[in-house]
Amino acid sequence: MSRWVSLIVIAALVSPWLRSVLPVAAVSPFVALVSAVAARSVGIITLIGLPMLILAVLVPRVFCRFVCPVGFLQEMAARLRLPGRARWRSWPRVGRWFLWLTIGGALAGYPLFVWLDPLALFTGFFSAFRLPTTIATIGAGALLPLAMLLDVLFPGAWCKRMCPLGALQEALAIAKQSLANRTRATDESLFSCPHSPVIPTSSPFALARRPLIASLVGGAGALLARHTAAKPPPLRPPGSLPEDQFTGVCIRCSGCIRVCPSRILKPDLGQHGLAGLLAPVADFDTAYCKEDCNACGQVCPSGAIQRLSLAEKKRSIMGIAKVELSRCWLAEGRDCTACIRSCPYEALSVSSDGFDSHPALDASKCIGCGACEAACPARPERAIRVFSNNLTG
């Protein structure tokens, strides 16, 4: 019953019709842990996932057993297959490698596989329904059905062998059991013969060797990925982390895209480099980032977009507008002040020498909201465009 309730509640919160601003994926201890490590901070996102992380220590696989909607759906999908030998039992535990590669990457500021979290897959699937159908939205929405198809063909393979969140809970259970065994062995040694020391069943080095190797590889991969950050960087939502961190911390859940009332946020199709694939980018073709909206930061489950108040959001600089006078109607002598009239921050004004006029920008007032670019009537290229100032950290 608890799993049905969990499925219904989470599905309602991430549905494209409700537009909830709750960071649903932050409930995942995997997202909370690696995001906090990558961002070097413990904020509200970490605190949301902390209770589940503590429960995972106390109760083995508590998230899988009582909360995870993906695991529940896969169990139902697995029933479509006739019972038989589980051929995946000989598969390597890839999920453990995903886990330690991601933790190692998080230590370097770029958690490589955080987007494989089951709640990220679940949120991305539902968010795809609110977006225009593109290759990117199909790709983002297909990850959950592919995981379910895997369980139809190989029941239990995803949860038992591939899920990094399941591997995290497994690692916590093993660590807890190992600590309990060592404590028990130490207590027993107090009453044993001093010439017969207690020998642990497995050395600490043997237990930590593979995670250490995977973490080092993940850290090296993260450093390499950070060097592939797009230059110049694309426009990201207001309050985004520096570009070389943002593309790693973002879990591609499309939550920010789903809740944006202006629909200016769209998934990156790779035009800004492979590192930013499916991460949100801002497009001011038809609308702009409204000054009375901060929904994207409120719904972000990983901290890739900071939770800004409306006052903070109005001071958060997304980019800077630049005017190309060779395409500007006003500079050509035509009657146009569209960009000036549309700017909600009064960063644009008319500059005139008595003969010629053109838009003048006060850079100290411009936050790059895109209102001027959306209003500009010049075609095929706008005379005023916003360029990102989201530099690397």
N, C-alpha and C positions, 0 to 999 in steps of 0.2 A: 504493500500500500504506500509506504514512504517513497518508493521509487516512482510510482505513478504521480504522486503529488509533486515530487521534485521535477519530473518531466513537464508536467502541465504548467507549473509556476515559471520555470526557466524559459519554456517555449513562449509563454505570454510576455515575459519581460523582454525577450529579444525579437519578438514579432515585428514586422515592418509596419504594422498598423497602430501599435501602442505607443511607439516612439519613447520608450522608457529611457531615462538618463541614468539608470543604475548600472555601474560597471560590473556586469554579471560575471565575466570571466575572472574578475579579481578574487572570487570565492576559491578559485583553484590555488592550492598551496604551491604548486609548481610555478605558476605565473607570479604569485606574490613573492616567492623566494628569489627567483632569478632576476626579476625586475628591480627589487630592492638592491641586490648585489650590483647589477649593472648601473643603476642610477646613483649608487653610493648614498642612498638616503632611505629612511624609514618614514613613509608618509601614510596617509589614510588608505592607500591601495594595499600596502603591506598589512595594515591592521585588519582589513577586511578578510584577508586570507589567513591571518595568524591563528584564529580559533580552529580552522580546519587542519592547519599544520600541526597544532598541538594534539588534536584528536587523532590524526594519522599516526602519531607516536604512540598513543595510548591504545588505539584499536586498529589492528592490521587492516589495511585497505578500506578504511571507513568511507572514503570518498567514492570508491568504486561500488561499494555495497549499498550505500544509502543515497547518494547524491547524483552521481554521474549520469546524465541523460544519454550520452553516447554509448556507454556500456550497456545500458538498459535496452536501447534500440538495437544494438548488435546482438544481444541475447535473443530478442524476438526475431531478428533477421536470421540468426543461426538455426532457428526452428524450421526454416524453409528447406533445410538440407536433411536428408535422411541420416539417421545415426550411423556412425562408422568410425574407423580409426582416425584419430586426430593427427594428420600428417605433419602438422606444424610443430609437433613436440620435439622434433629434431632440429628445428630452426634455432639459430643463435638468438640470444636475448638482446636484440637490437635496441630495445627501449632503454637498456642500461647505458649503452653507448650514447644514445641521444641525450640522456640525462646528464652524464658527466661531460660530454662535449659542450652542452649548453651551459653548465655551471662554470666550466673553464672559460668559455667565451664571455660569460657574464662578468667574471673577474677582470677581463680585459675590456669591459664596457660594451660587449656585443653578444648577447645570448643567442646562439646560432639557431636553435630549433624550438624556441619558445612558442612559435606559431603552431607546433604540433599538439599543443595542449587540447584536450577534448572539448573544453568549453569554448576555446577559440574556433575550432572546427564547427561547432554547433552554432555559434553566433554568426560566423561567416556565411553559413548556409542560409540562414533566415534573412540576413541583411541583403543577400544577393537579389531577393525578390523585390526590393524597393528601388533597385538601380536599373538604368537602361541595360538591355541585354548586350554585352560585349564579351570579347574573349576573356577579359579580366574577371568580370562578374561570374561568367560560367566556370572559370578556373577556381575562383574562391568558393563558389557554391558547390563544386563537384567533390571537394575533399571529403565531406561527410558521407555522401553516397558511396564513394569509393571505399571508405573504411567499412561501411556496412556490407558492401559487396564482398570484401575480403572475408568477412565473417560468415557470409553465406557459403563461400567456397571452402574456407578453413575456419570452422567455428572456434572462437576464442583466441585466434591468432593475434589480433590487434591488442586486446587487453593484456594477454599473457606474455607477448613477445615484443611488441612494438611501441606501446604507449609510454611516453616519458613520465607522465604523471603516475601511472601504475608503478613504474620503476622507482620513482622517488619514494612512494609509500613502502615498497619492498625494501629499499635501502634503509629506511627508518626502522622497519621491523627487524631487519638483520642487526642493525647497530644496537637496538634495544636488547635483543636476545643475547648478542655477544657481550654486552656490558653486564647483563644479569648473570651469564655463565661465569664471567671472570670474577664478579663479586662473590658468587657462590664458591668458586674454586679457592679464592683467597680466604674465605671464612673457614672452609674445610682444612686448609693448610695449617691453620693455627693449632689443630688437634692432631696433625699427622706427624710422622717421624721426621725429624729435621734432616735426615740423610736421604729422604725420598721426596724431593720437591715436586710440586704440582706442575705438570707441563700442559700448557694450553693446547687445545685441539687444533688450533690454527693460529699462525703468527699474525700480528698486526700488519706486518709488511705484505704478507700474502693476501690479506683481505683488502688492503688499500692499493695494491700495485696497479691493477687495471683501471680503477677510477683515477689514480694519479696520472697514468699515461694518457687516458682519454681527456682529462682536464687540461693537460699540457698541449695536446693536439688541438683541443677546442680553443685554448687561449691563442695559439699560433694562427688558427683559422680566423679568429675574431680580429686579430691585428691586421691580417691580410684583407679581410672584408671591410674594415674601417678605412683602409687606404683606397678602396674602390668607390668611396663616396663621390657622388656626382659633383662635378665642378663646371660651371656654377651650379649650386644646389637648386632644386625645384622649390616652388612655394609650398610650404607645409602649413597645417592649421596653426592658429595663434597659440603660443605657449609651448610649441614643440621643443624637444631637446635638440642640441646641436646635431647637424645632419649625420655625422659619422656615428652617433649613438642612436639617433631616432630610428634609422632603418633596421637596427638590431633589436631595440626594445619594443618596437611596434609588433604586435602579434597578428596583424592582418585580419582582425575580427570584423572589420568594416563597421564597427559600432558608430564611429564618428560620422561615417558617410551616411549611415542610416538615419541619424538624428538631425543632420544639418537641414534647417528649414529652407535655406537658399539653394540647396543642392549644388553647391560649388565644389564640394569635395568628391573626388573620383579616384578609383584605384589606378595606380601607376602601371602602365602596360610594359614597362621596361625601357621607356624612352630616356630615362634618367639613370640608366645603369642597372645591372642585375641585382645589386644590393637593395635597391628600392622597389623591387617587383611587388606589386599589389599593395604597397603602402599608399596612404592617402596623399593626394596632391590637390592644390587649390586651382580652380579654373574660373576666371572671371569673364567668360564669354557672354553670359546672359544675366548674371547677378553678382552680388558682392558679399563679403563677410559682414553681417549686420552688427551694428554696435550694441544692440540689446540682446545678443545671444552669446552664450558661453557653453552650449550643450556638448560640444565635442570633447572638451576637457573633463566635463562631469562624467561622461560615459566611458572614457578611456580606462581600460582595466589594468594597464601595465605601467602607466606613468610616462609613456612616450609623449603624451600631451598633458601639460600641467593643468591642475584644477584651479583655474583663475576665477576670481570674482569678476563681476561686470566692470567694476572700476579698474581692476588690474588688467582685464582684457583690453580696455580702451587705451591702455598704455603699452600693451604688448605689440612689438613691431614685427609684422610678418615680412615686410619688404619695403621697398621704396619705389615711388612712381617716377618714371622718366618720360619726358616729352620729346617726340621726334618732330621738330618743326616743319620738316619737309613734307610731312603728311597731315599737318594740322590745318583744319579748315579756317580757324581764326587767324592763323599766321598767313594764310592765303588771301585774307581779306573778306572771307565769307562770314555771315552772321551766325556764329556758333559759340556758345559758352556752356555746352552740355557738361563737360567735366567739372567746371567750376561750380555750377549749380548743384551737381550731384554729391559733391564731397561733404560728408557729414562732420568732418573735422576742420573745415575751413582752411585747408592747407594749400588751396589753389586760388589764385587771383589773376586779374587781367593786368598785364604789364604793357605800357604803351609809351612810345617816344614822341607822340603827337602825329606820327604818320602810320607806323605799323604797330599792331597789337599781337600779343601772344600770351598763352598761359604761363604763369610764374609759380613755382613750387616753393613752399616754405617747408624744408626738409625736417625742421624741428617739430612740425605738427603732423606730418604724414606717418601713418602706421602701416600703409600698404594694404588697406582693406579691399581695394579693387573697385570701389564705386565709380571712380573716374574711368577706368578701363571698360567697365560694363556699359557706361553711358556713351562712350565715344562713338560717333556715327561714321568715322572714317573706315573705309573698306578698300581692299580686302584685309589690310593690316591696320590695326588701331594706331592712332597718333600718340596715344599715351598708354604705357604698359607698366605693370608692377613687376619688379624683379626681387628675388629673394635675398635676404641678408642672413639666412640661416647658415652660419658658418660652422666649420668643424670645431670640435672642442679641443 
